[in-house]
Amino acid sequence: MIDTTTRIGKSMLSLNSRLGKIGFSGYLQPQFQVAESNGAGGNIYNGGDFGPQVNNRFRLRRGRFRADFSHLTDDGRPSTYFVFQFDGTERGVNIRDFWGRVFEHKWDLFHFSAGVMARPFGHEVLLSSAFREAPERGRMSQTLVQTERDLGFMFSFNPRRKNSNFKWLAIDLGIYNGQGLTGTAEYDSHKDVVARISSKRRTISRSGGKLSWGISSYFGGITSQNDLMYAAKKVDGKPIIEKDSAASNIGRTAPRRYLGADFQLVFPNKNGQTEFRAEYIRGVQTATAASSTTPGSYPVSSTGMPLPLYTRRFDGAYFYFLQHLGSQDHQLVLKYDWYNPNTDVKGKKIDAKNGFTGADVRFDTFGGGYVYYVNQHLRVVFWYEHPINEKTAVKGYESDVKDGVFTLRTHFNF
């Protein structure tokens, strides 16, 4: 898991004792943003919602402080590992990581983790904002695995001996509450099972090209608290929202099932490197009528009554191109992604008269920027991102919404 291992060796400040090693690290992301229109057309995927009369703002996007504790055996092998990380911004303070890990030593193959941690799904979800070049994860990643982290436990296969034939391979299998950190507590008894098989970066060519890859799966769901349930389908080639009304629907689990594959390909050159990244995910997502984002708490009406769940088939992908410009201090980043929350309907057939809403609208997003690495503790990011929604018959999405956002971010770290 990219943002939850080996950070102890990268800590700026560390303390050693016979009991173990304690390391401290952190980063700060002040930024200024300008949106294409007031409210940014409802675009919440560039660091949160803009106010209805706001088209520019200063924000402290993230302010992280992290403490790592590592205990080693007498022969220098890892025994236990503990992480605590919190995020402080102008909007408050929240826990981001709070987990412990135990290593087995008979075979040096396995470890077990428990607590609040990143779920082992996908590449972009696991790539920490401490290292990610684009200011934010894409719309697909933010929708499907909101806040990235959840409360649960994980069993991992990760060979640690230098002579192991499988040192390049990692397998993570976790069980979690499901709603992530967007909710204060579990709201049903259904647990989500998340798994990932991944390869560490390996040389594939004489020129030094390196490839890493991963395959991820997510099997979860939400337990209905309403006797109404809805699902997007095609009947005789016509897209519809099918209504299911039965008392037995109360307590029934509506599915969240995702399958994804990703790769990262790097070619070194004289003044840096060229990198390509891609990931594709498809599956079934359950949410609400108005949104395809997994709710942090069970959705209720203004009177407190449980709302019906909506299930849709989806797919999405992203593609990165990264290129150093003359030196490793200057980098060009280009990105394209799409997220289609309902693959059973498109265009003008997305109509409120047929039960469809803005939650069924596809978005294609084009982004690009320049990253200047001032020194090892500071980088500056200039980034513009422009989402394009499909034209539908739903109010507000008859034409492309003005929701482009420019971001100027400074990233301080220690």
C-alpha positions as CSV (number, residue, x, y, z in Angstrom):
1,M,0.0,0.0,0.0
2,I,1.8,3.0,-1.3
3,D,0.9,5.5,1.4
4,T,1.0,3.2,4.4
5,T,4.4,1.5,4.3
6,T,8.1,2.3,4.6
7,R,7.4,5.9,5.7
8,I,9.4,5.4,8.8
9,G,12.6,5.5,6.6
10,K,11.5,8.8,5.1
11,S,10.7,10.7,8.3
12,M,12.6,14.0,8.6
13,L,12.8,13.8,12.4
14,S,13.3,10.4,14.1
15,L,14.2,9.1,17.6
16,N,15.9,5.8,18.3
17,S,15.9,3.8,21.5
18,R,16.2,0.2,22.5
19,L,12.4,0.0,22.4
20,G,12.2,1.0,18.7
21,K,12.2,3.9,16.3
22,I,9.8,6.9,16.3
23,G,9.6,9.1,13.2
24,F,7.7,12.3,12.6
25,S,6.7,13.7,9.2
26,G,4.1,16.1,7.8
27,Y,3.0,18.3,5.0
28,L,1.0,21.5,4.3
29,Q,-1.0,22.4,1.1
30,P,-2.1,26.0,1.0
31,Q,-3.7,26.9,-2.4
32,F,-5.6,29.5,-4.4
33,Q,-8.3,28.5,-6.8
34,V,-10.3,30.2,-9.5
35,A,-13.5,28.6,-10.9
36,E,-15.2,29.1,-14.3
37,S,-18.4,30.3,-12.6
38,N,-19.9,31.0,-9.2
39,G,-20.3,27.8,-7.3
40,A,-18.1,26.1,-9.9
41,G,-21.2,24.4,-11.4
42,G,-21.5,22.2,-8.4
43,N,-18.0,20.7,-8.9
44,I,-16.9,19.3,-5.6
45,Y,-14.0,17.2,-6.9
46,N,-11.4,19.9,-6.7
47,G,-11.1,20.2,-3.0
48,G,-14.7,20.6,-1.9
49,D,-17.7,22.7,-2.8
50,F,-17.5,26.4,-3.7
51,G,-20.2,28.6,-2.2
52,P,-23.1,29.6,-4.5
53,Q,-21.6,33.1,-4.8
54,V,-17.9,32.1,-4.8
55,N,-15.7,31.7,-7.9
56,N,-12.3,32.1,-6.2
57,R,-10.9,31.2,-2.8
58,F,-7.8,30.5,-0.6
59,R,-7.9,27.1,1.1
60,L,-5.7,25.0,3.3
61,R,-6.4,21.8,1.4
62,R,-4.5,19.5,3.7
63,G,-2.4,19.9,6.8
64,R,-1.0,16.5,7.9
65,F,1.1,15.5,10.8
66,R,2.2,11.9,11.1
67,A,3.9,9.8,13.8
68,D,5.3,6.3,13.0
69,F,6.6,3.8,15.6
70,S,8.6,0.8,14.5
71,H,9.8,-2.0,16.8
72,L,12.5,-4.4,15.5
73,T,13.5,-7.9,16.8
74,D,17.0,-8.5,18.2
75,D,18.2,-9.5,14.7
76,G,16.8,-6.4,13.0
77,R,13.6,-7.6,11.5
78,P,10.3,-5.7,11.9
79,S,8.1,-6.8,14.7
80,T,5.3,-4.3,15.1
81,Y,4.5,-1.0,13.4
82,F,2.1,1.7,14.5
83,V,0.9,4.9,12.6
84,F,-1.1,7.9,13.8
85,Q,-1.9,10.7,11.3
86,F,-4.3,13.6,11.5
87,D,-5.4,16.3,9.1
88,G,-5.9,19.9,10.2
89,T,-7.4,22.6,8.0
90,E,-9.6,25.7,8.4
91,R,-12.6,23.3,8.5
92,G,-11.4,21.3,11.5
93,V,-9.2,18.4,12.6
94,N,-9.8,14.8,11.6
95,I,-8.0,11.4,12.0
96,R,-6.7,10.1,8.7
97,D,-4.6,7.0,9.7
98,F,-4.7,5.2,13.1
99,W,-3.6,1.6,12.7
100,G,-1.2,-1.0,13.9
101,R,0.6,-3.9,12.2
102,V,2.1,-7.2,13.4
103,F,4.7,-9.2,11.3
104,E,5.2,-12.9,11.4
105,H,8.8,-14.2,11.4
106,K,8.6,-17.9,10.7
107,W,8.5,-17.4,6.9
108,D,8.8,-13.6,6.7
109,L,5.8,-13.6,4.3
110,F,2.8,-12.2,6.1
111,H,1.7,-9.3,8.2
112,F,-1.6,-8.3,9.8
113,S,-3.0,-4.7,10.1
114,A,-6.0,-3.3,12.1
115,G,-7.5,0.1,12.6
116,V,-8.3,3.1,10.4
117,M,-6.3,2.6,7.2
118,A,-6.4,3.0,3.4
119,R,-8.4,0.3,1.7
120,P,-6.3,-1.8,-0.8
121,F,-8.1,-0.9,-4.0
122,G,-6.6,0.7,-7.1
123,H,-3.5,2.8,-7.6
124,E,-4.7,6.3,-7.5
125,V,-6.7,5.7,-4.4
126,L,-3.6,4.5,-2.6
127,L,-1.2,7.1,-4.0
128,S,-0.8,9.6,-1.1
129,S,-1.4,13.3,-1.7
130,A,2.1,13.7,-0.3
131,F,3.5,12.3,-3.6
132,R,0.7,12.7,-6.1
133,E,1.4,15.2,-8.9
134,A,-2.3,16.2,-9.7
135,P,-3.9,18.2,-6.8
136,E,-6.8,15.7,-6.4
137,R,-7.8,12.2,-7.2
138,G,-10.2,11.8,-10.1
139,R,-14.0,11.9,-10.0
140,M,-14.2,8.1,-10.2
141,S,-11.8,7.5,-7.3
142,Q,-13.4,10.0,-5.1
143,T,-16.9,8.7,-5.8
144,L,-16.3,5.0,-5.4
145,V,-13.7,5.0,-2.5
146,Q,-14.5,8.3,-0.8
147,T,-11.9,9.4,1.8
148,E,-9.9,6.3,0.8
149,R,-9.7,5.0,4.4
150,D,-12.0,2.9,6.5
151,L,-12.1,1.0,9.8
152,G,-11.3,-2.7,9.6
153,F,-8.5,-5.2,9.3
154,M,-6.2,-6.5,6.6
155,F,-4.2,-9.6,6.0
156,S,-1.2,-9.2,3.7
157,F,1.2,-11.5,1.8
158,N,4.5,-9.5,1.3
159,P,7.8,-11.5,1.2
160,R,10.6,-9.7,3.1
161,R,13.6,-12.0,2.6
162,K,16.1,-10.8,0.0
163,N,16.4,-14.2,-1.7
164,S,12.6,-14.7,-2.0
165,N,11.4,-15.6,-5.5
166,F,8.1,-13.7,-4.8
167,K,9.6,-10.5,-3.4
168,W,8.1,-8.6,-6.3
169,L,4.5,-9.7,-5.4
170,A,2.1,-8.2,-2.8
171,I,-1.4,-9.5,-1.9
172,D,-3.7,-7.6,0.4
173,L,-7.1,-8.8,1.7
174,G,-9.2,-6.5,4.0
175,I,-12.6,-6.4,5.7
176,Y,-14.1,-3.0,6.4
177,N,-17.3,-1.3,7.6
178,G,-17.8,0.0,4.1
179,Q,-18.9,3.7,4.4
180,G,-15.3,5.0,5.0
181,L,-14.5,8.0,7.1
182,T,-17.4,10.0,5.7
183,G,-19.6,8.4,8.4
184,T,-19.1,8.5,12.1
185,A,-20.2,4.9,12.7
186,E,-21.2,1.7,10.9
187,Y,-24.9,2.0,9.9
188,D,-25.5,-1.7,9.0
189,S,-24.0,-5.0,9.8
190,H,-22.8,-5.7,6.2
191,K,-19.0,-5.7,5.8
192,D,-17.1,-5.0,2.6
193,V,-14.3,-7.3,1.4
194,V,-11.5,-5.5,-0.5
195,A,-8.6,-7.3,-2.2
196,R,-5.6,-6.3,-4.4
197,I,-2.8,-8.2,-6.1
198,S,0.0,-6.0,-7.2
199,S,3.5,-6.1,-8.6
200,K,6.4,-3.9,-7.4
201,R,8.2,-2.0,-10.1
202,R,10.3,-4.4,-12.2
203,T,12.7,-3.8,-15.1
204,I,11.4,-4.9,-18.4
205,S,13.8,-3.5,-21.0
206,R,17.5,-2.9,-21.6
207,S,16.9,0.8,-21.6
208,G,15.8,0.6,-18.0
209,G,12.0,0.7,-18.5
210,K,10.1,-0.4,-15.5
211,L,6.6,-1.8,-15.1
212,S,4.3,-2.2,-12.1
213,W,0.7,-3.3,-12.1
214,G,-2.3,-4.2,-9.9
215,I,-5.6,-6.0,-10.0
216,S,-8.3,-4.9,-7.5
217,S,-11.7,-6.1,-6.4
218,Y,-14.3,-4.7,-4.0
219,F,-17.3,-6.8,-2.8
220,G,-19.6,-4.9,-0.5
221,G,-23.1,-3.5,-0.2
222,I,-25.6,-1.4,1.7
223,T,-28.5,-2.9,3.7
224,S,-31.8,-1.4,2.7
225,Q,-34.0,0.2,5.5
226,N,-36.8,1.0,3.1
227,D,-39.2,-1.4,1.3
228,L,-38.6,0.4,-2.0
229,M,-35.4,-0.3,-4.0
230,Y,-34.5,1.0,-7.5
231,A,-32.2,-0.4,-10.1
232,A,-31.1,1.0,-13.5
233,K,-31.7,-1.6,-16.3
234,K,-32.5,-2.0,-20.0
235,V,-35.8,-3.7,-20.9
236,D,-36.2,-4.4,-24.6
237,G,-33.3,-2.1,-25.3
238,K,-35.0,0.8,-23.4
239,P,-33.2,2.2,-20.3
240,I,-35.5,2.4,-17.3
241,I,-35.3,2.8,-13.5
242,E,-37.0,-0.3,-12.2
243,K,-38.9,0.0,-9.0
244,D,-39.1,-3.0,-6.6
245,S,-41.6,-2.7,-3.8
246,A,-41.7,-5.4,-1.2
247,A,-41.7,-5.6,2.6
248,S,-38.8,-8.2,2.2
249,N,-36.6,-5.4,0.8
250,I,-36.0,-4.1,4.4
251,G,-32.8,-5.9,5.4
252,R,-31.9,-6.8,1.9
253,T,-28.3,-5.9,0.8
254,A,-27.9,-3.8,-2.4
255,P,-24.5,-4.5,-4.0
256,R,-21.3,-2.5,-4.3
257,R,-19.1,-4.6,-6.6
258,Y,-16.0,-3.3,-8.4
259,L,-13.3,-4.8,-10.5
260,G,-10.2,-2.8,-11.6
261,A,-6.8,-3.1,-13.3
262,D,-4.0,-0.6,-13.4
263,F,-0.4,-0.2,-14.6
264,Q,2.5,2.2,-14.3
265,L,5.2,2.3,-16.9
266,V,8.4,4.3,-16.4
267,F,11.2,5.1,-18.9
268,P,14.3,6.8,-17.6
269,N,16.0,9.4,-19.8
270,K,19.0,11.7,-19.5
271,N,17.2,14.5,-17.5
272,G,14.6,12.6,-15.6
273,Q,11.9,10.1,-16.7
274,T,8.8,9.6,-18.7
275,E,5.8,7.9,-17.1
276,F,2.5,6.5,-18.2
277,R,-0.3,5.4,-15.8
278,A,-3.7,4.0,-16.5
279,E,-6.5,2.4,-14.5
280,Y,-9.9,1.0,-15.5
281,I,-12.7,0.1,-13.1
282,R,-16.2,-1.2,-13.7
283,G,-19.0,-2.8,-11.7
284,V,-22.2,-2.1,-9.7
285,Q,-22.6,0.9,-7.4
286,T,-25.4,1.5,-4.9
287,A,-26.2,5.0,-3.6
288,T,-29.2,7.3,-3.8
289,A,-31.4,8.9,-6.4
290,A,-29.4,12.2,-6.3
291,S,-25.9,10.8,-6.1
292,S,-23.7,7.8,-7.0
293,T,-21.4,8.5,-4.1
294,T,-21.6,5.9,-1.3
295,P,-23.4,7.7,1.6
296,G,-21.4,8.1,4.9
297,S,-24.6,7.6,6.9
298,Y,-27.8,6.0,5.8
299,P,-29.8,8.5,3.6
300,V,-33.0,9.9,5.2
301,S,-35.6,12.4,4.2
302,S,-36.1,15.8,5.8
303,T,-38.5,14.2,8.2
304,G,-35.9,11.5,9.1
305,M,-37.5,8.6,7.1
306,P,-35.1,6.2,5.4
307,L,-34.8,6.8,1.7
308,P,-34.7,4.1,-1.0
309,L,-31.4,2.9,-2.5
310,Y,-30.5,3.1,-6.2
311,T,-28.3,0.6,-7.9
312,R,-26.5,1.4,-11.2
313,R,-23.9,-0.3,-13.4
314,F,-20.9,2.0,-14.0
315,D,-17.4,2.2,-15.5
316,G,-14.5,4.7,-15.6
317,A,-10.8,5.1,-16.2
318,Y,-8.0,7.6,-16.0
319,F,-4.7,8.1,-18.0
320,Y,-1.6,10.0,-16.9
321,F,1.3,11.2,-18.9
322,L,4.3,12.6,-16.9
323,Q,7.4,14.1,-18.4
324,H,10.4,15.8,-16.8
325,L,11.4,19.0,-18.7
326,G,15.2,19.3,-18.9
327,S,15.7,18.3,-15.3
328,Q,13.9,16.6,-12.4
329,D,13.0,20.0,-11.0
330,H,10.4,20.7,-13.8
331,Q,7.6,18.3,-14.7
332,L,4.7,18.3,-17.2
333,V,1.6,16.4,-16.2
334,L,-1.4,15.6,-18.5
335,K,-4.4,13.7,-17.4
336,Y,-7.7,12.4,-18.9
337,D,-10.4,10.6,-17.0
338,W,-14.0,9.6,-17.3
339,Y,-16.6,8.4,-15.0
340,N,-20.0,7.0,-16.2
341,P,-22.2,6.3,-13.2
342,N,-24.9,4.6,-15.4
343,T,-23.8,2.6,-18.4
344,D,-27.4,1.6,-19.3
345,V,-28.4,5.1,-20.4
346,K,-26.8,8.1,-22.2
347,G,-27.5,11.4,-23.8
348,K,-31.1,12.7,-24.1
349,K,-32.5,9.5,-22.7
350,I,-31.3,10.7,-19.3
351,D,-34.6,12.3,-18.5
352,A,-36.3,13.0,-15.1
353,K,-39.6,11.8,-16.7
354,N,-38.0,8.3,-16.8
355,G,-36.7,8.5,-13.3
356,F,-33.1,9.6,-14.1
357,T,-31.2,12.4,-12.3
358,G,-27.9,14.2,-12.4
359,A,-26.5,11.1,-10.7
360,D,-26.7,9.3,-14.1
361,V,-24.7,11.8,-16.1
362,R,-21.3,10.9,-17.5
363,F,-18.3,13.2,-17.0
364,D,-15.1,13.4,-19.1
365,T,-12.4,15.4,-17.4
366,F,-9.3,16.9,-19.0
367,G,-6.5,18.2,-16.8
368,G,-3.0,19.4,-17.1
369,G,-0.3,21.3,-15.2
370,Y,3.3,22.1,-14.4
371,V,5.1,21.0,-11.2
372,Y,8.2,22.9,-10.0
373,Y,10.2,21.1,-7.4
374,V,11.9,24.1,-5.6
375,N,13.8,21.8,-3.2
376,Q,13.2,18.6,-1.3
377,H,10.8,20.4,1.0
378,L,8.7,22.5,-1.4
379,R,7.0,22.0,-4.7
380,V,4.6,24.4,-6.6
381,V,1.8,23.1,-8.8
382,F,0.0,25.0,-11.5
383,W,-3.1,23.0,-12.6
384,Y,-6.2,23.4,-14.7
385,E,-9.0,20.9,-14.9
386,H,-12.0,21.0,-17.1
387,P,-14.9,18.5,-16.7
388,I,-17.3,18.0,-19.6
389,N,-20.7,16.5,-18.9
390,E,-22.8,14.7,-21.5
391,K,-25.8,16.7,-22.7
392,T,-29.1,15.3,-21.3
393,A,-32.7,16.1,-20.7
394,V,-32.2,16.6,-17.0
395,K,-32.5,20.1,-15.7
396,G,-29.0,21.7,-15.3
397,Y,-27.3,19.3,-17.7
398,E,-28.9,20.3,-21.0
399,S,-25.5,21.7,-22.0
400,D,-22.0,21.6,-20.6
401,V,-21.8,23.1,-17.1
402,K,-19.2,25.8,-16.5
403,D,-17.2,23.9,-13.8
404,G,-13.6,24.3,-14.8
405,V,-11.1,25.1,-12.0
406,F,-7.6,26.5,-11.9
407,T,-5.5,25.6,-8.9
408,L,-2.2,27.1,-7.7
409,R,-0.9,25.0,-4.9
410,T,2.2,25.1,-2.7
411,H,3.2,21.9,-1.0
412,F,5.5,22.1,2.0
413,N,6.8,18.9,3.6
414,F,9.2,17.7,6.3
